[in-house]
């Protein structure tokens, strides 16, 4: 009887030990990286508060350096939290002890990822809120939430959290593949820093080009002085407050009797516009007399949050897919 009970009695502690709170284990293994990242976040937050209070009181921003710095937060999270997470385990061989315990490899990976993701994205949300507060006085109704363009498009609580999560999971996946800490850090920096930026620009541009509104407007006319002074039309992407207050101009161009004109052809025509016309309110009449109409495709300010959540959803899906790949690679390792 005692021999029959002994295996059962020894098995229960093993199963109970496998249910040891994964949060505590994850904290013990990642606390140094998370503490250093928290200190860096505290320094960044202090800079945002100090410069924000000063700029809010004066009503003008001397520099947007503080919010722009936050573009690098996903890269740092991926390099110094995500990349060493599993690469250091495989490099030192300490994962062998974990795999001999009564603990599923997938549960071990997901537990580590969940703790790091919750910590880093929570800090990213706080920094995004501070950045939004910093920029609030300068994003007026006429200028809109997209001001001043790509440099600050990501520093919101929604997108900063999404890109931080993506950067972290990329770092973890790269660490599992390379199994060397320094190589994983360098590869994560390249992927999240370079390719991630390109993906962000193209992804955001593709999203903003979906179902834009169209409107007729009078183009702004710039005076370009080189060897001679000529009139030219500013490129698409400028804000036209008279038509779309706070909106984002996706594209713009002239149409004439024969259809759409190329930018070069339009500038050749506008170059003949007299300076007194260009500097007055008669630009539209001058263009209409020549059967020219300027159209813009734009996204209204009311769609700003919609695009934020759409990009966040794509990042969340990509992060989930990378997490599944990471689990699959770890399970196949001997």
TIKOLLUM-296016 format. One record per residue (C-alpha): residue number from 1; residue in three letters; x, y, z. Coordinates in Angstrom, 1 decimal, always signed. Example, Ala and Ser with C-alpha at 12.3 -4.5 7.8 and 13.67 -1.06 7.14 Angstrom:
<site 1; 'ALA'; <+12.3; -4.5; +7.8>>
<site 2; 'SER'; <+13.7; -1.1; +7.1>>
//
This chain:
<site 1; 'UNK'; <+0.0; +0.0; +0.0>>
<site 2; 'UNK'; <+2.8; +2.4; +0.9>>
<site 3; 'UNK'; <+4.6; +1.6; -2.3>>
<site 4; 'UNK'; <+1.5; +2.4; -4.3>>
<site 5; 'UNK'; <+1.0; +5.8; -2.6>>
<site 6; 'UNK'; <+4.7; +6.9; -2.8>>
<site 7; 'UNK'; <+4.8; +7.8; -6.5>>
<site 8; 'UNK'; <+1.5; +9.7; -6.2>>
<site 9; 'UNK'; <+2.8; +11.6; -3.2>>
<site 10; 'UNK'; <+6.1; +12.5; -4.9>>
<site 11; 'UNK'; <+4.3; +13.7; -8.1>>
<site 12; 'UNK'; <+2.0; +16.2; -6.4>>
<site 13; 'UNK'; <+4.9; +18.4; -5.2>>
<site 14; 'UNK'; <+6.3; +18.4; -8.7>>
<site 15; 'UNK'; <+3.0; +19.6; -10.2>>
<site 16; 'UNK'; <+2.6; +22.1; -7.5>>
<site 17; 'UNK'; <+6.1; +23.4; -8.0>>
<site 18; 'UNK'; <+5.4; +23.9; -11.7>>
<site 19; 'UNK'; <+2.6; +26.2; -10.7>>
<site 20; 'UNK'; <+5.0; +28.4; -8.8>>
<site 21; 'UNK'; <+4.0; +32.0; -9.6>>
<site 22; 'UNK'; <+5.7; +32.7; -13.0>>
<site 23; 'UNK'; <+5.6; +36.4; -12.3>>
<site 24; 'UNK'; <+8.1; +36.0; -9.5>>
<site 25; 'UNK'; <+10.4; +33.9; -11.6>>
<site 26; 'UNK'; <+10.1; +36.4; -14.5>>
<site 27; 'UNK'; <+10.9; +39.3; -12.2>>
<site 28; 'UNK'; <+13.9; +37.6; -10.8>>
<site 29; 'UNK'; <+15.3; +36.8; -14.2>>
<site 30; 'UNK'; <+14.6; +40.2; -15.8>>
<site 31; 'UNK'; <+14.7; +42.7; -12.9>>
<site 32; 'UNK'; <+18.1; +44.3; -13.9>>
<site 33; 'UNK'; <+16.9; +45.1; -17.4>>
<site 34; 'UNK'; <+13.5; +46.3; -16.2>>
<site 35; 'UNK'; <+15.0; +48.5; -13.5>>
<site 36; 'UNK'; <+17.4; +50.2; -15.9>>
<site 37; 'UNK'; <+14.6; +50.7; -18.4>>
<site 38; 'UNK'; <+12.4; +52.2; -15.6>>
<site 39; 'UNK'; <+15.2; +54.6; -14.6>>
<site 40; 'UNK'; <+15.6; +55.7; -18.2>>
<site 41; 'UNK'; <+11.8; +56.2; -18.5>>
<site 42; 'UNK'; <+11.8; +58.2; -15.3>>
<site 43; 'UNK'; <+14.5; +60.5; -16.7>>
<site 44; 'UNK'; <+12.5; +60.9; -20.0>>
<site 45; 'UNK'; <+9.3; +61.6; -18.1>>
<site 46; 'UNK'; <+11.1; +64.3; -16.0>>
<site 47; 'UNK'; <+12.4; +66.0; -19.1>>
<site 48; 'UNK'; <+8.9; +66.0; -20.6>>
<site 49; 'UNK'; <+7.4; +67.5; -17.5>>
<site 50; 'UNK'; <+10.0; +70.2; -17.0>>
<site 51; 'UNK'; <+10.1; +71.3; -20.6>>
<site 52; 'UNK'; <+6.3; +70.9; -21.0>>
<site 53; 'UNK'; <+5.6; +73.2; -18.0>>
<site 54; 'UNK'; <+8.0; +75.8; -19.4>>
<site 55; 'UNK'; <+6.6; +75.7; -23.0>>
<site 56; 'UNK'; <+3.0; +75.7; -21.8>>
<site 57; 'UNK'; <+3.6; +78.8; -19.8>>
<site 58; 'UNK'; <+5.3; +80.6; -22.7>>
<site 59; 'UNK'; <+2.9; +79.3; -25.3>>
<site 60; 'UNK'; <+5.6; +78.3; -27.7>>
<site 61; 'UNK'; <+7.9; +75.3; -28.1>>
<site 62; 'UNK'; <+11.6; +75.9; -28.7>>
<site 63; 'UNK'; <+12.2; +72.3; -29.5>>
<site 64; 'UNK'; <+10.2; +69.0; -29.7>>
<site 65; 'UNK'; <+13.3; +67.0; -28.7>>
<site 66; 'UNK'; <+11.5; +65.4; -25.7>>
<site 67; 'UNK'; <+8.6; +63.8; -27.6>>
<site 68; 'UNK'; <+10.8; +62.9; -30.6>>
<site 69; 'UNK'; <+13.1; +60.9; -28.3>>
<site 70; 'UNK'; <+10.2; +58.6; -27.5>>
<site 71; 'UNK'; <+10.5; +57.2; -31.1>>
<site 72; 'UNK'; <+13.4; +55.2; -29.8>>
<site 73; 'UNK'; <+11.5; +53.6; -26.9>>
<site 74; 'UNK'; <+10.4; +50.5; -28.8>>
<site 75; 'UNK'; <+14.0; +50.0; -30.0>>
<site 76; 'UNK'; <+15.4; +50.2; -26.4>>
<site 77; 'UNK'; <+12.7; +47.8; -25.1>>
<site 78; 'UNK'; <+13.5; +45.3; -27.8>>
<site 79; 'UNK'; <+17.3; +45.6; -27.4>>
<site 80; 'UNK'; <+17.7; +45.5; -23.6>>
<site 81; 'UNK'; <+14.6; +43.6; -22.4>>
<site 82; 'UNK'; <+13.4; +41.5; -25.4>>
<site 83; 'UNK'; <+16.8; +40.3; -26.9>>
<site 84; 'UNK'; <+18.5; +39.1; -23.7>>
<site 85; 'UNK'; <+15.3; +37.5; -22.4>>
<site 86; 'UNK'; <+16.0; +34.1; -23.9>>
<site 87; 'UNK'; <+19.4; +34.6; -25.6>>
<site 88; 'UNK'; <+21.1; +34.8; -22.3>>
<site 89; 'UNK'; <+19.4; +31.6; -21.1>>
<site 90; 'UNK'; <+20.6; +29.7; -24.2>>
<site 91; 'UNK'; <+24.0; +31.3; -24.1>>
<site 92; 'UNK'; <+24.7; +30.2; -20.5>>
<site 93; 'UNK'; <+22.8; +27.0; -20.7>>
<site 94; 'UNK'; <+20.5; +27.8; -17.7>>
<site 95; 'UNK'; <+17.4; +26.9; -19.8>>
<site 96; 'UNK'; <+18.4; +23.2; -19.4>>
<site 97; 'UNK'; <+17.5; +23.3; -15.7>>
<site 98; 'UNK'; <+14.1; +24.8; -16.5>>
<site 99; 'UNK'; <+13.4; +22.2; -19.2>>
<site 100; 'UNK'; <+14.1; +19.4; -16.8>>
<site 101; 'UNK'; <+11.4; +20.6; -14.4>>
<site 102; 'UNK'; <+7.7; +19.9; -14.7>>
<site 103; 'UNK'; <+7.1; +23.1; -16.7>>
<site 104; 'UNK'; <+5.8; +23.3; -20.2>>
<site 105; 'UNK'; <+8.2; +25.2; -22.5>>
<site 106; 'UNK'; <+5.4; +27.2; -24.1>>
<site 107; 'UNK'; <+4.1; +28.2; -20.7>>
<site 108; 'UNK'; <+7.7; +29.2; -19.7>>
<site 109; 'UNK'; <+8.1; +31.4; -22.9>>
<site 110; 'UNK'; <+4.6; +33.0; -22.6>>
<site 111; 'UNK'; <+5.0; +33.7; -18.9>>
<site 112; 'UNK'; <+8.3; +35.5; -19.5>>
<site 113; 'UNK'; <+6.9; +37.4; -22.5>>
<site 114; 'UNK'; <+3.7; +38.4; -20.7>>
<site 115; 'UNK'; <+5.5; +39.9; -17.7>>
<site 116; 'UNK'; <+7.9; +41.9; -19.8>>
<site 117; 'UNK'; <+5.2; +43.0; -22.2>>
<site 118; 'UNK'; <+2.9; +44.2; -19.4>>
<site 119; 'UNK'; <+5.8; +46.1; -17.7>>
<site 120; 'UNK'; <+7.1; +47.8; -20.9>>
<site 121; 'UNK'; <+3.8; +48.7; -22.5>>
<site 122; 'UNK'; <+2.5; +50.1; -19.2>>
<site 123; 'UNK'; <+5.5; +52.5; -19.0>>
<site 124; 'UNK'; <+5.1; +53.3; -22.7>>
<site 125; 'UNK'; <+1.4; +54.3; -22.1>>
<site 126; 'UNK'; <+2.5; +56.6; -19.3>>
<site 127; 'UNK'; <+5.2; +58.2; -21.6>>
<site 128; 'UNK'; <+2.6; +58.5; -24.4>>
<site 129; 'UNK'; <+0.2; +60.3; -22.1>>
<site 130; 'UNK'; <+2.9; +62.7; -21.1>>
<site 131; 'UNK'; <+3.9; +63.3; -24.7>>
<site 132; 'UNK'; <+0.3; +64.0; -25.6>>
<site 133; 'UNK'; <+0.0; +66.5; -22.8>>
<site 134; 'UNK'; <+3.3; +68.1; -23.9>>
<site 135; 'UNK'; <+1.9; +68.6; -27.5>>
<site 136; 'UNK'; <-1.6; +69.6; -26.6>>
<site 137; 'UNK'; <-1.2; +73.4; -26.7>>
<site 138; 'UNK'; <+0.4; +73.2; -30.2>>
<site 139; 'UNK'; <-2.1; +70.8; -31.7>>
<site 140; 'UNK'; <-4.8; +73.4; -32.2>>
<site 141; 'UNK'; <-8.1; +72.9; -34.1>>
<site 142; 'UNK'; <-6.6; +74.4; -37.3>>
<site 143; 'UNK'; <-3.3; +72.5; -37.0>>
<site 144; 'UNK'; <-4.8; +69.2; -36.0>>
<site 145; 'UNK'; <-3.7; +66.0; -34.2>>
<site 146; 'UNK'; <-1.3; +64.9; -36.9>>
<site 147; 'UNK'; <+1.0; +67.9; -36.4>>
<site 148; 'UNK'; <+3.9; +68.2; -37.2>>
<site 149; 'UNK'; <+4.1; +64.9; -39.2>>
<site 150; 'UNK'; <+6.0; +61.6; -39.0>>
<site 151; 'UNK'; <+8.4; +62.6; -36.3>>
<site 152; 'UNK'; <+5.7; +62.7; -33.7>>
<site 153; 'UNK'; <+3.0; +60.5; -35.2>>
<site 154; 'UNK'; <+4.0; +57.6; -32.9>>
<site 155; 'UNK'; <+4.2; +59.3; -29.6>>
<site 156; 'UNK'; <+0.7; +58.6; -28.4>>
<site 157; 'UNK'; <-0.4; +56.2; -25.6>>
<site 158; 'UNK'; <-1.9; +53.8; -28.2>>
<site 159; 'UNK'; <+0.9; +53.7; -30.8>>
<site 160; 'UNK'; <+3.8; +53.9; -28.4>>
<site 161; 'UNK'; <+2.4; +50.9; -26.5>>
<site 162; 'UNK'; <+1.8; +49.0; -29.7>>
<site 163; 'UNK'; <+5.2; +49.6; -31.1>>
<site 164; 'UNK'; <+6.9; +48.9; -27.8>>
<site 165; 'UNK'; <+5.1; +45.5; -27.6>>
<site 166; 'UNK'; <+6.2; +44.8; -31.2>>
<site 167; 'UNK'; <+9.8; +45.7; -30.5>>
<site 168; 'UNK'; <+9.9; +43.6; -27.4>>
<site 169; 'UNK'; <+8.5; +40.5; -29.1>>
<site 170; 'UNK'; <+10.9; +41.0; -32.1>>
<site 171; 'UNK'; <+13.8; +41.1; -29.6>>
<site 172; 'UNK'; <+12.6; +37.9; -27.9>>
<site 173; 'UNK'; <+12.2; +36.1; -31.2>>
<site 174; 'UNK'; <+15.6; +37.2; -32.4>>
<site 175; 'UNK'; <+17.2; +36.1; -29.1>>
<site 176; 'UNK'; <+15.7; +32.6; -29.5>>
<site 177; 'UNK'; <+17.0; +32.3; -33.0>>
<site 178; 'UNK'; <+20.5; +33.7; -32.4>>
<site 179; 'UNK'; <+21.0; +32.3; -28.9>>
<site 180; 'UNK'; <+23.8; +34.9; -28.3>>
<site 181; 'UNK'; <+23.1; +38.0; -26.3>>
<site 182; 'UNK'; <+25.3; +40.6; -28.2>>
<site 183; 'UNK'; <+24.2; +39.2; -31.6>>
<site 184; 'UNK'; <+20.6; +39.4; -30.6>>
<site 185; 'UNK'; <+20.9; +43.0; -29.4>>
<site 186; 'UNK'; <+22.6; +44.1; -32.6>>
<site 187; 'UNK'; <+20.1; +42.3; -34.8>>
<site 188; 'UNK'; <+17.1; +43.7; -32.8>>
<site 189; 'UNK'; <+18.5; +47.2; -33.1>>
<site 190; 'UNK'; <+18.7; +46.8; -36.9>>
<site 191; 'UNK'; <+15.3; +45.2; -37.3>>
<site 192; 'UNK'; <+13.3; +47.4; -35.0>>
<site 193; 'UNK'; <+15.3; +50.6; -35.6>>
<site 194; 'UNK'; <+15.7; +50.5; -39.4>>
<site 195; 'UNK'; <+13.1; +48.1; -40.8>>
<site 196; 'UNK'; <+10.6; +49.1; -38.2>>
<site 197; 'UNK'; <+10.8; +52.7; -39.1>>
<site 198; 'UNK'; <+10.4; +51.9; -42.8>>
<site 199; 'UNK'; <+7.4; +49.7; -42.0>>
<site 200; 'UNK'; <+5.9; +52.4; -39.8>>
<site 201; 'UNK'; <+6.1; +55.0; -42.6>>
<site 202; 'UNK'; <+4.7; +52.7; -45.3>>
<site 203; 'UNK'; <+2.1; +51.2; -43.0>>
<site 204; 'UNK'; <+0.9; +54.5; -41.9>>
<site 205; 'UNK'; <+0.9; +55.9; -45.4>>
<site 206; 'UNK'; <-1.1; +52.9; -46.7>>
<site 207; 'UNK'; <-3.6; +53.3; -43.9>>
<site 208; 'UNK'; <-4.0; +57.0; -44.5>>
<site 209; 'UNK'; <-4.6; +56.4; -48.2>>
<site 210; 'UNK'; <-7.7; +54.3; -47.5>>
<site 211; 'UNK'; <-11.0; +56.0; -48.5>>
<site 212; 'UNK'; <-9.9; +59.7; -48.2>>
<site 213; 'UNK'; <-12.3; +62.6; -48.7>>
<site 214; 'UNK'; <-11.9; +64.9; -51.7>>
<site 215; 'UNK'; <-12.4; +68.6; -51.9>>
<site 216; 'UNK'; <-11.6; +71.5; -54.2>>
<site 217; 'UNK'; <-9.3; +74.1; -52.8>>
<site 218; 'UNK'; <-6.9; +76.9; -53.7>>
<site 219; 'UNK'; <-3.3; +75.7; -53.5>>
<site 220; 'UNK'; <-0.7; +77.6; -51.6>>
<site 221; 'UNK'; <+1.8; +79.2; -53.9>>
<site 222; 'UNK'; <+5.4; +79.4; -52.8>>
<site 223; 'UNK'; <+8.0; +81.8; -54.2>>
<site 224; 'UNK'; <+11.2; +79.8; -55.0>>
<site 225; 'UNK'; <+14.3; +81.9; -55.4>>
<site 226; 'UNK'; <+17.4; +80.5; -57.0>>
<site 227; 'UNK'; <+19.1; +82.3; -59.8>>
<site 228; 'UNK'; <+15.6; +83.6; -60.6>>
<site 229; 'UNK'; <+12.4; +83.8; -58.6>>
<site 230; 'UNK'; <+9.5; +81.6; -59.7>>
<site 231; 'UNK'; <+6.1; +80.5; -58.3>>
<site 232; 'UNK'; <+5.5; +76.9; -57.5>>
<site 233; 'UNK'; <+2.9; +74.8; -55.8>>
<site 234; 'UNK'; <+3.8; +73.1; -52.4>>
<site 235; 'UNK'; <+3.9; +69.3; -52.5>>
<site 236; 'UNK'; <+1.1; +67.2; -51.1>>
<site 237; 'UNK'; <+1.1; +66.6; -47.4>>
<site 238; 'UNK'; <+0.6; +70.3; -46.5>>
<site 239; 'UNK'; <-2.3; +71.2; -44.2>>
<site 240; 'UNK'; <-5.1; +73.2; -45.8>>
<site 241; 'UNK'; <-7.0; +74.6; -42.8>>
<site 242; 'UNK'; <-9.6; +76.3; -45.0>>
<site 243; 'UNK'; <-10.9; +72.9; -46.3>>
<site 244; 'UNK'; <-10.0; +70.3; -43.7>>
<site 245; 'UNK'; <-9.3; +71.9; -40.3>>
<site 246; 'UNK'; <-7.0; +69.6; -38.5>>
<site 247; 'UNK'; <-7.0; +67.1; -41.3>>
<site 248; 'UNK'; <-4.2; +65.3; -43.0>>
<site 249; 'UNK'; <-3.7; +65.9; -46.8>>
<site 250; 'UNK'; <-2.9; +62.6; -48.5>>
<site 251; 'UNK'; <-2.4; +63.9; -52.0>>
<site 252; 'UNK'; <-3.2; +66.8; -54.2>>
<site 253; 'UNK'; <-3.1; +67.8; -57.8>>
<site 254; 'UNK'; <-4.4; +69.9; -60.7>>
<site 255; 'UNK'; <-7.0; +68.9; -63.2>>
<site 256; 'UNK'; <-7.5; +70.6; -66.5>>
<site 257; 'UNK'; <-9.7; +70.2; -69.6>>
<site 258; 'UNK'; <-7.7; +67.2; -70.6>>
<site 259; 'UNK'; <-7.7; +65.6; -67.2>>
<site 260; 'UNK'; <-5.0; +65.4; -64.4>>
<site 261; 'UNK'; <-1.8; +67.4; -64.8>>
<site 262; 'UNK'; <+1.6; +66.2; -63.7>>
<site 263; 'UNK'; <+3.3; +68.3; -61.0>>
<site 264; 'UNK'; <+5.9; +69.5; -63.5>>
<site 265; 'UNK'; <+3.2; +70.7; -65.9>>
<site 266; 'UNK'; <+1.3; +72.4; -63.1>>
<site 267; 'UNK'; <+4.4; +74.2; -61.9>>
<site 268; 'UNK'; <+5.1; +75.4; -65.4>>
<site 269; 'UNK'; <+1.7; +77.0; -65.5>>
<site 270; 'UNK'; <+1.8; +78.5; -62.0>>
<site 271; 'UNK'; <+5.2; +80.0; -62.8>>
<site 272; 'UNK'; <+3.5; +82.5; -65.0>>
<site 273; 'UNK'; <+1.2; +83.7; -62.2>>
<site 274; 'UNK'; <+2.0; +87.3; -61.4>>
<site 275; 'UNK'; <+3.3; +87.9; -57.9>>
<site 276; 'UNK'; <+0.5; +90.3; -57.1>>
<site 277; 'UNK'; <-2.0; +87.5; -57.9>>
<site 278; 'UNK'; <-0.1; +84.9; -55.9>>
<site 279; 'UNK'; <-0.1; +87.2; -52.9>>
<site 280; 'UNK'; <-3.8; +88.1; -53.0>>
<site 281; 'UNK'; <-7.1; +86.3; -52.8>>
<site 282; 'UNK'; <-7.5; +86.1; -56.6>>
<site 283; 'UNK'; <-5.5; +82.8; -57.1>>
<site 284; 'UNK'; <-8.7; +80.8; -57.5>>
<site 285; 'UNK'; <-10.1; +83.2; -60.2>>
<site 286; 'UNK'; <-6.8; +83.2; -62.0>>
<site 287; 'UNK'; <-6.7; +79.4; -62.1>>
<site 288; 'UNK'; <-10.4; +79.2; -63.1>>
<site 289; 'UNK'; <-9.9; +81.5; -66.1>>
<site 290; 'UNK'; <-7.4; +78.9; -67.3>>
<site 291; 'UNK'; <-9.8; +76.0; -66.6>>
<site 292; 'UNK'; <-7.6; +74.6; -63.8>>
<site 293; 'UNK'; <-8.9; +73.1; -60.5>>
<site 294; 'UNK'; <-6.9; +72.0; -57.6>>
<site 295; 'UNK'; <-8.1; +68.9; -55.7>>
<site 296; 'UNK'; <-6.9; +67.4; -52.5>>
<site 297; 'UNK'; <-7.6; +64.0; -50.9>>
<site 298; 'UNK'; <-7.5; +64.2; -47.1>>
<site 299; 'UNK'; <-8.4; +62.5; -43.9>>
<site 300; 'UNK'; <-10.5; +64.6; -41.5>>
<site 301; 'UNK'; <-9.4; +65.1; -37.9>>
<site 302; 'UNK'; <-12.4; +63.0; -36.7>>
<site 303; 'UNK'; <-10.7; +59.8; -38.1>>
<site 304; 'UNK'; <-7.5; +60.3; -36.1>>
<site 305; 'UNK'; <-8.3; +57.8; -33.3>>
<site 306; 'UNK'; <-9.6; +55.4; -35.9>>
<site 307; 'UNK'; <-6.3; +55.2; -37.6>>
<site 308; 'UNK'; <-4.5; +55.0; -34.3>>
<site 309; 'UNK'; <-6.5; +51.9; -33.3>>
<site 310; 'UNK'; <-6.2; +50.4; -36.8>>
<site 311; 'UNK'; <-2.4; +50.6; -36.6>>
<site 312; 'UNK'; <-2.4; +49.2; -33.1>>
<site 313; 'UNK'; <-4.5; +46.3; -34.2>>
<site 314; 'UNK'; <-2.0; +45.4; -36.9>>
<site 315; 'UNK'; <+0.9; +45.6; -34.5>>
<site 316; 'UNK'; <-0.9; +43.5; -32.0>>
<site 317; 'UNK'; <-1.6; +40.8; -34.6>>
<site 318; 'UNK'; <+2.1; +40.9; -35.7>>
<site 319; 'UNK'; <+3.2; +40.6; -32.1>>
<site 320; 'UNK'; <+0.9; +37.6; -31.5>>
<site 321; 'UNK'; <+2.2; +35.9; -34.6>>
<site 322; 'UNK'; <+5.9; +36.4; -33.5>>
<site 323; 'UNK'; <+5.1; +35.1; -30.0>>
<site 324; 'UNK'; <+3.7; +31.9; -31.5>>
<site 325; 'UNK'; <+6.8; +31.6; -33.7>>
<site 326; 'UNK'; <+9.0; +32.1; -30.6>>
<site 327; 'UNK'; <+7.1; +29.3; -28.7>>
<site 328; 'UNK'; <+7.4; +27.0; -31.6>>
<site 329; 'UNK'; <+11.2; +27.5; -32.0>>
<site 330; 'UNK'; <+11.8; +27.0; -28.2>>
<site 331; 'UNK'; <+9.7; +23.8; -28.2>>
<site 332; 'UNK'; <+11.8; +22.4; -31.2>>
<site 333; 'UNK'; <+15.1; +23.1; -29.5>>
<site 334; 'UNK'; <+16.8; +20.1; -28.0>>
//
